[in-house]
Amino acid sequence: MVLADLGRRLNAALSSLNRAPVVDEKVLDAILKEVCAALLESDVNVKLVASLRQKVKAKVKAVLEGGADKGKEGNRKSVVQKAVFDELVNLVDPGVEPYKPKKGQSNVIMAVGLQGNGKTTTCTKLAVYYQKRGFKSCIVCADTFRAGAFDQTRQSATKAKVAYFGSYTETDPVSIAAQGVSKFKKERFDVIIVDTSGRHKQESELFQEMVQIGEAVKPNMTVLVLDASIGQAAEAQSRAFKESADFGAIIVTKMDGHAKGGGAISAVAVTKTPIIFLGVGEHLHDLDRFSPQPFVSKLLGQGDIQGLVEHMQDMASQNPDKQKEMAKKLEEGKLSIRDWREQIQNVMSMGPISKIASMIPGLPQELLAGSDEEGSLRMKRMIYITDSMTAEELDSDGSPFLEMGKDGKPTGLTWRVTRVAKGSGTSVREVEELMCQYRMMANMAKQAGGKNGWIQAMQKVQAAGGGRGRGAGGTPTPAQIQAMQRAMPPGMLQQMQRQLRSGGGMQEMMKAMMQGQGGDQLDMEEMQRMMQQMGGGLGGLGGLGGLGGMPGMSEVFKMMGGAGRGR
């Protein structure tokens, strides 16, 4: 995503604040200069940037002059970070709630916008989005102006398994829209999306036609589809459409391919109209729900815990029985090759790896940059390998592939490995690596499951903390951290802190988990190789500092440790 460049610039500015020994006006000016330069490069209006600068300075000055935390540099830094975060949120937040479709009634959504902005594709994406969430959705193609518009709707709707309506012979878009909406209302569809012709603010006739369609179908919400590449010009276009169609929400498309996305988003916010979705790719699932605070949080590398949880819940709701069965197996500490294969398929269906990674707080964005294609290909090859296994092998714990010595430890590989490699068109080494990765995951599941496992311990900790984090971006508050610390099993926190201090981070944590399960030297070598495959950068994850005002893992553990000493 091109916005990642803006995120990196903003992140670098806030990181320089952490390095500054003293926070004074000179440091504040230097940080604001970097933040403003990054926003201007992303085509944000110069007046909005100047306003943001003044507001941040005024906020910080008021807090510091009020005598709050005068001598504590750490708290002064937090004041600056919070002021920057809040003003960036205000920059993209119009402060208006959009219309939300309700189940059990017909919700008519009309899409309008310029030619070539991606309305037809977005209509299908929108129908798929609502269909995944249990709405019965459909599309009405009222675009009679563009050649091939109905063909495009028909093809994309058929691919997405969404109902559609249109006509090759009828030339009056108002008549088609009225017929389609009437038909689908009778068939009790929940979400009816009306796709209209592309039009420009200078074309008064087309604008009149849009008003007539609106009067005929009486939409609950009119959505303006805008191309991110027009940047600041989005404001003029959205104002023109607002005067004619009085739309209630906006979808910004092509956010994956242009650096002016930030300008489009901020320009639209000025019109006091909420953005509901961002189009971030060409595929049917490439539509992200937009919410100002999580959006800025993700931009600054602070992650989006709430978005990640919602994403996981959407995945689980598509096949609840299978998810319950998997959760039960993990709680028991059992994981077969078939179960692991299902988890790989779940990860693949969640979308690009970088998208999921951007939701995880503290994970450096460079870690998975450009690795989506490579990661996807690797996972596909894992699936090919498991496709060549028999049912008995898939339901096993991997032991049929290993030759065991008298002491019960593996001494080599069986003939089955060669057979699977030939059958899947891969090499023996790839099958061997897959078995190593599976064994590591199975050991972790064994360690996590059972009465005294990590899953039960963490469930108790989460319950003690009062569920979801109540801080910015879904992070836990100091009070929640204290409650979690008290609920932790004895010695668990000290063990984590030791591992983080040693600089090994996640690698050390995984090492402890393997050893706790009685892992032998072979296990450790497997794990080392896995860590290298995962990018090598994960080794230092535990030692990351807080990015953009959010405490890193080490800070959270310090806070929890401090709470323990204070008891």
C-alpha positions in Angstrom: 0.0 0.0 0.0 1.4 3.4 -1.0 0.2 4.9 2.3 2.9 2.8 3.9 5.5 5.4 2.7 3.6 8.2 4.5 3.4 5.9 7.6 7.2 5.3 7.5 7.9 9.1 7.3 5.5 9.9 10.2 7.0 7.0 12.2 10.6 8.3 11.6 9.5 11.7 12.9 8.0 10.3 16.1 10.9 7.9 16.6 13.3 10.9 16.6 11.2 12.2 19.5 12.0 9.1 21.5 15.8 9.7 20.9 15.7 13.3 21.9 17.1 13.7 25.5 15.1 16.9 26.2 11.7 17.9 24.7 11.8 21.7 24.1 10.5 24.0 21.4 13.4 23.3 19.0 12.7 19.5 19.1 9.0 20.1 18.7 9.5 22.3 15.7 11.9 19.7 14.1 9.3 16.9 14.5 6.4 19.0 13.2 8.6 20.0 10.2 9.1 16.3 9.3 5.4 15.4 9.9 4.2 18.4 7.8 6.7 17.5 4.9 5.4 13.9 4.9 1.7 15.1 4.7 2.5 17.6 1.9 4.2 14.9 -0.1 1.0 12.8 0.2 -0.9 15.7 -1.4 -2.6 16.9 1.8 -3.9 20.5 1.4 -1.3 23.0 2.6 -4.0 24.9 4.7 -4.9 21.7 6.5 -1.2 21.0 7.2 -0.6 24.5 8.5 -3.7 24.2 10.7 -2.5 20.8 12.1 0.9 22.3 12.9 -0.7 25.3 14.8 -3.1 23.0 16.7 -0.4 20.5 17.8 1.9 23.4 19.0 -1.0 25.0 20.9 -2.0 21.7 22.6 1.5 20.9 23.7 2.2 24.4 24.9 -1.0 24.5 26.9 -0.2 21.2 28.6 3.5 21.9 29.4 2.8 25.5 30.5 0.1 24.2 32.8 2.8 22.6 34.8 1.8 19.0 34.0 4.7 16.6 34.1 7.2 19.4 34.0 10.2 17.4 35.0 9.4 14.1 33.4 10.7 13.9 29.8 9.0 10.6 29.2 5.6 12.2 29.9 6.4 15.2 27.8 7.1 12.9 24.9 3.8 11.2 25.4 2.0 14.6 25.3 3.6 15.4 21.9 2.8 12.0 20.5 -0.8 12.1 21.7 -1.2 15.6 20.2 0.1 14.5 16.8 -2.0 11.4 16.9 -5.2 13.3 17.8 -4.7 15.9 15.1 -4.0 13.3 12.4 -7.2 11.6 13.4 -9.1 14.9 13.2 -7.5 15.5 9.7 -9.3 12.4 8.3 -12.4 12.4 10.6 -15.5 14.3 9.4 -17.2 13.6 12.7 -20.4 12.2 11.0 -21.7 8.6 11.4 -22.6 6.9 8.1 -25.8 5.0 7.5 -25.6 1.3 8.5 -27.8 -1.3 6.7 -30.2 -3.3 8.9 -31.1 -6.9 8.4 -34.7 -7.9 7.8 -35.5 -4.8 5.6 -34.5 -3.6 2.1 -31.5 -1.2 2.2 -31.0 0.6 -1.1 -27.5 1.9 -1.8 -26.9 4.0 -4.9 -23.3 4.4 -6.2 -22.3 7.6 -8.1 -19.0 9.0 -9.3 -16.7 10.0 -12.1 -16.0 7.8 -15.1 -13.2 5.2 -14.5 -13.2 5.5 -10.8 -14.1 1.9 -10.3 -17.8 2.0 -9.4 -18.8 -1.3 -11.0 -16.0 -3.2 -9.4 -16.7 -1.5 -6.0 -20.4 -2.4 -6.2 -19.5 -6.1 -6.5 -16.9 -5.7 -3.7 -19.6 -4.0 -1.5 -22.1 -6.8 -2.3 -19.5 -9.4 -1.3 -18.7 -7.5 1.9 -22.3 -7.5 3.1 -23.0 -11.0 1.9 -20.1 -12.3 4.1 -21.8 -10.6 7.0 -25.1 -12.4 6.5 -26.9 -9.9 4.3 -28.7 -11.1 1.2 -27.2 -8.7 -1.3 -27.6 -7.9 -5.0 -26.6 -5.5 -7.8 -28.8 -3.4 -10.2 -26.8 -2.2 -13.3 -28.3 1.1 -14.3 -25.3 2.2 -16.4 -26.6 2.4 -20.0 -24.0 4.9 -21.1 -20.8 2.8 -21.1 -20.5 0.0 -23.6 -19.9 -3.3 -21.8 -21.0 -2.1 -18.4 -23.7 -4.7 -17.9 -21.3 -7.4 -19.2 -18.8 -6.4 -16.5 -21.5 -6.5 -13.8 -22.7 -9.9 -15.0 -19.2 -11.4 -15.0 -18.1 -10.0 -11.7 -21.4 -10.8 -10.0 -21.4 -14.4 -11.3 -17.9 -14.9 -10.0 -18.9 -13.5 -6.6 -22.1 -15.5 -6.6 -24.2 -12.4 -6.1 -27.7 -11.8 -7.7 -27.8 -9.1 -10.4 -30.3 -7.3 -12.7 -29.8 -5.3 -16.0 -30.9 -5.1 -19.6 -29.2 -5.2 -23.0 -32.3 -3.6 -24.7 -33.6 -1.0 -22.3 -31.8 2.4 -22.7 -33.5 4.4 -19.9 -31.4 4.0 -16.8 -34.2 5.4 -14.6 -36.6 2.6 -15.8 -33.9 -0.1 -15.3 -33.1 1.1 -11.7 -36.8 1.3 -10.8 -37.5 -2.2 -12.2 -34.5 -3.8 -10.5 -35.1 -2.3 -7.1 -38.8 -3.3 -7.3 -37.9 -6.9 -8.3 -35.3 -7.4 -5.5 -37.6 -5.8 -2.9 -40.3 -8.3 -3.7 -37.6 -11.1 -3.3 -36.8 -9.7 0.1 -33.1 -8.8 -0.5 -31.4 -7.0 2.4 -28.9 -4.9 0.5 -29.7 -3.6 -3.1 -26.8 -1.8 -4.7 -27.6 0.4 -7.7 -24.7 1.0 -10.1 -25.1 4.2 -12.2 -23.2 5.8 -15.1 -20.0 7.7 -14.6 -20.4 11.5 -14.7 -18.4 14.7 -14.3 -19.3 17.9 -12.4 -19.4 19.8 -15.7 -22.0 17.4 -17.3 -25.3 18.9 -16.2 -27.5 16.4 -18.2 -25.9 13.4 -16.5 -26.2 15.1 -13.1 -29.9 15.6 -13.8 -30.2 11.9 -14.7 -28.6 10.9 -11.4 -31.2 13.0 -9.5 -34.0 11.3 -11.5 -32.6 7.8 -10.6 -32.4 8.9 -6.9 -36.0 10.0 -7.0 -37.1 6.7 -8.6 -35.3 4.3 -6.3 -35.3 6.5 -3.1 -31.9 5.1 -1.8 -31.3 4.8 2.0 -27.7 5.9 1.2 -26.0 7.4 -1.8 -22.3 6.5 -2.0 -19.8 8.5 -3.9 -16.9 6.4 -5.4 -13.7 8.5 -5.7 -10.4 7.7 -7.2 -7.5 8.3 -4.8 -5.2 9.5 -7.6 -7.0 12.8 -8.0 -5.7 13.9 -4.5 -6.8 17.3 -3.4 -9.2 17.6 -6.4 -11.4 15.1 -4.5 -12.8 18.1 -2.5 -14.1 20.0 -5.5 -15.7 16.9 -7.1 -17.3 15.7 -3.8 -18.8 19.2 -3.2 -20.3 19.2 -6.7 -21.8 15.7 -6.2 -23.0 16.7 -2.7 -25.0 19.6 -4.1 -26.8 17.3 -6.6 -27.0 13.9 -5.1 -26.6 14.7 -1.4 -24.6 11.5 -0.8 -24.2 10.1 2.7 -20.8 8.3 2.4 -17.7 7.9 0.3 -15.6 5.0 -0.9 -12.0 5.9 -2.0 -10.7 3.5 -4.6 -7.2 2.6 -5.9 -5.5 3.3 -2.6 -2.9 0.6 -3.4 -1.6 2.4 -6.5 -1.2 6.1 -5.8 0.8 8.3 -3.4 -2.0 10.9 -3.3 -4.4 8.8 -1.2 -3.7 10.9 2.0 -4.7 14.0 0.1 -8.0 12.4 -1.2 -8.9 11.2 2.3 -8.2 14.6 4.0 -9.9 16.6 1.2 -13.0 14.5 1.6 -13.1 14.9 5.4 -13.4 18.7 4.8 -16.8 18.1 3.2 -18.1 16.5 6.5 -18.9 13.3 4.7 -17.7 10.0 6.2 -15.5 7.6 4.2 -16.8 4.1 4.8 -14.4 1.9 2.7 -11.0 2.1 1.0 -10.5 0.1 -2.2 -7.0 -1.5 -1.8 -6.7 -3.9 -4.7 -8.4 -5.5 -7.7 -9.7 -8.7 -6.0 -13.2 -9.0 -4.7 -12.1 -9.0 -1.0 -9.8 -5.9 -1.4 -12.2 -3.6 0.3 -11.2 -2.3 3.8 -13.6 -0.7 6.2 -12.4 2.8 7.1 -12.4 4.1 10.6 -10.3 7.3 11.4 -8.6 6.2 14.6 -7.6 2.6 13.6 -6.5 4.1 10.2 -4.1 6.5 11.8 -3.0 3.9 14.3 -2.1 1.5 11.5 -0.4 4.3 9.6 1.9 5.1 12.6 2.8 1.4 13.0 0.7 1.1 16.2 -1.4 -1.7 14.7 -5.1 -2.1 14.7 -6.1 -4.8 17.3 -9.8 -4.1 16.9 -9.6 -4.6 13.1 -7.5 -7.8 13.5 -10.1 -9.2 16.0 -13.0 -8.3 13.6 -11.1 -9.9 10.7 -10.6 -13.1 12.7 -14.3 -13.1 13.8 -15.4 -12.7 10.1 -13.2 -15.7 9.2 -14.6 -17.8 12.1 -18.3 -16.8 11.3 -17.9 -18.3 7.8 -17.4 -21.8 9.3 -18.2 -21.7 13.0 -18.4 -25.5 13.5 -14.9 -26.1 12.1 -13.5 -23.2 14.2 -15.1 -24.7 17.4 -13.6 -28.1 16.6 -10.1 -26.6 16.0 -10.3 -24.6 19.2 -11.2 -27.8 21.1 -8.2 -29.6 19.6 -5.8 -26.8 20.5 -7.1 -26.6 24.1 -6.4 -30.4 24.3 -2.9 -29.7 22.8 -3.4 -31.9 19.8 -2.5 -30.9 16.3 -2.5 -33.3 13.3 -1.0 -32.5 9.9 -4.5 -32.1 8.5 -5.3 -29.5 11.2 -2.1 -27.6 10.4 -3.0 -27.7 6.7 -6.4 -26.1 7.5 -4.7 -23.4 9.5 -2.4 -22.6 6.5 -5.5 -22.4 4.2 -7.2 -20.1 6.8 -4.1 -17.8 6.7 -4.2 -17.8 2.9 -7.9 -16.8 2.8 -7.3 -13.9 5.2 -5.6 -11.9 2.4 -2.1 -10.5 1.9 0.4 -11.3 4.7 1.4 -7.6 4.9 -2.2 -6.5 5.5 -2.4 -8.8 8.6 1.1 -7.7 9.7 0.1 -4.0 9.6 -2.6 -4.8 12.2 -0.2 -6.2 14.7 1.2 -3.4 17.0 4.9 -2.9 17.1 5.7 -5.1 14.0 8.0 -3.2 11.7 6.4 -2.6 8.3 9.7 -3.3 6.5 9.6 -6.9 7.9 7.1 -8.2 5.3 7.5 -5.5 2.7 7.4 -7.1 -0.8 7.1 -10.6 0.5 3.4 -11.2 -0.1 3.9 -13.0 -3.4 6.8 -15.1 -2.1 4.9 -16.0 1.2 1.8 -16.9 -0.8 3.8 -19.2 -3.1 5.5 -20.9 -0.2 2.2 -21.6 1.5 0.7 -23.0 -1.8 3.7 -25.4 -2.1 3.0 -26.6 1.5 -0.6 -27.3 0.4 0.7 -29.2 -2.7 2.9 -31.4 -0.4 0.0 -32.2 2.0 -2.2 -33.0 -1.1 0.2 -35.9 -1.9 -0.3 -37.5 1.6 -2.7 -40.3 2.4 -5.6 -39.8 4.8 -3.7 -41.9 7.4 -0.6 -39.6 7.1 -2.7 -36.4 7.3 -4.4 -37.6 10.5 -1.1 -38.5 12.1 1.4 -36.5 14.2 4.1 -36.9 11.5 5.5 -40.1 13.0 5.0 -42.2 9.8 7.6 -40.0 8.1 10.2 -40.6 10.8 12.4 -43.6 11.5 12.8 -43.9 15.3 15.8 -45.2 17.3 15.6 -47.5 20.3 15.7 -44.4 22.6 12.5 -43.1 20.9 14.3 -40.3 19.1 14.1 -39.8 15.3 17.1 -41.1 13.4 16.1 -40.5 9.8 13.3 -40.2 7.3 11.2 -43.0 5.8 10.5 -43.8 2.1 7.2 -41.9 2.4 9.1 -38.5 2.2 10.5 -39.4 -1.3 7.0 -40.5 -2.5 5.3 -37.3 -1.3 8.1 -35.2 -2.9 7.6 -36.9 -6.3 3.8 -36.8 -6.0 3.7 -33.1 -5.3 6.4 -32.0 -7.7 8.6 -30.7 -4.9 12.0 -31.7 -3.5 12.7 -34.0 -0.6 14.2 -31.0 1.2 10.9 -29.1 1.0 9.0 -32.0 2.5 11.6 -32.3 5.2 11.3 -28.6 6.0 7.5 -28.9 6.1 7.7 -31.7 8.6 10.1 -29.6 10.7 7.7 -26.7 10.7 4.8 -29.0 11.5 6.7 -30.5 14.4 7.5 -27.1 15.8 3.8 -26.0 15.6 2.7 -29.4 17.1 5.1 -28.8 20.1 3.8 -25.3 20.6 0.2 -26.6 20.5 1.1 -29.3 23.1 2.7 -26.6 25.3 -0.3 -24.4 24.9 -3.0 -27.0 25.5 -4.0 -29.0 28.6 -4.9 -27.9 32.1 -1.7 -26.0 32.8 -1.1 -24.8 29.2 -0.6 -21.3 27.9 -4.1 -21.0 26.4 -5.9 -21.4 29.8 -3.3 -19.2 31.5 -3.8 -16.4 28.9 -7.6 -16.8 29.1 -7.4 -16.2 32.9 -5.1 -13.2 32.3 -7.5 -11.7 29.7 -10.5 -12.2 31.9 -8.7 -10.5 34.7 -7.9 -7.5 32.5 -11.6 -7.1 31.5 -11.5 -8.4 27.9 -10.5 -6.1 25.1 -7.9 -3.3 25.6 -9.5 0.1 26.4 -6.6 2.2 25.3 -5.8 3.8 22.0 -5.9 1.4 19.0 -7.2 -1.4 21.3 -4.1 -1.5 23.5 -4.5 -2.3 27.3 -4.6 0.6 29.8 -2.2 0.6 32.8 -5.0 -0.5 35.1 -5.7 -3.5 32.8 -2.0 -4.4 32.7 -1.9 -4.4 36.5 -4.9 -6.7 36.7 -3.3 -9.1 34.0 -0.1 -9.1 36.0 -1.8 -10.3 39.1 -3.6 -13.1 37.2 -0.4 -14.4 35.6 0.9 -17.8 36.8 3.9 -17.5 39.1 7.2 -17.1 37.3 5.7 -16.6 33.8 6.3 -12.8 33.8 9.9 -13.1 35.1 10.6 -15.7 32.4 9.3 -13.4 29.6 11.2 -10.4 31.0 14.5 -12.5 31.1 14.0 -13.5 27.5 13.3 -10.0 26.3 16.3 -8.5 28.3 18.6 -11.2 26.7 17.8 -9.6 23.3 16.6 -12.9 21.8 12.9 -11.8 21.7 10.5 -14.1 20.1 13.3 -16.6 19.2 14.2 -17.0 22.8 10.5 -17.3 23.8 10.0 -20.1 21.2 13.2 -21.7 22.4 11.8 -21.8 26.0 8.5 -23.2 24.8 10.4 -26.0 22.9 12.6 -26.8 25.9 9.6 -26.8 28.2 8.2 -29.5 26.1 11.4 -31.6 26.3 12.6 -30.5 22.9 15.8 -32.2 21.8 18.7 -30.7 19.8 17.0 -31.5 16.5 14.0 -29.4 17.5 16.2 -26.5 18.1 17.9 -26.7 14.7 14.4 -26.9 13.1 13.3 -23.8 14.9 16.5 -21.9 14.0 15.9 -22.7 10.3 12.2 -21.7 10.6 13.1 -18.3 12.1 15.5 -17.6 9.2 12.8 -18.5 6.7 10.3 -16.2 8.4 12.6 -13.3 7.5 15.3 -13.2 10.1 13.9 -10.0 11.4 11.6 -11.7 13.9 14.5 -12.4 16.2 14.6 -8.9 17.5 10.8 -8.4 17.8 10.9 -8.6 21.6 13.3 -5.8 21.9 11.4 -3.2 19.8 10.6 0.1 21.5 7.2 1.8 21.4 6.4 3.1 17.9 4.4 6.3 17.5 3.4 6.6 21.1 2.4 3.0 21.8 4.4 0.9 24.3 6.4 -1.8 22.8 6.4 -5.4 24.2 9.4 -4.6 26.5 7.6 -1.5 27.9 4.4 -3.5 28.5 6.4 -6.1 30.5 8.2 -3.4 32.4 4.9 -1.8 33.3 3.6 -5.2 34.4 6.8 -5.8 36.4 6.5 -2.5 38.0 2.9 -3.3 39.0 4.2 -6.5 40.6 6.8 -4.7 42.7 4.2 -2.2 43.8 2.0 -4.8 45.3 
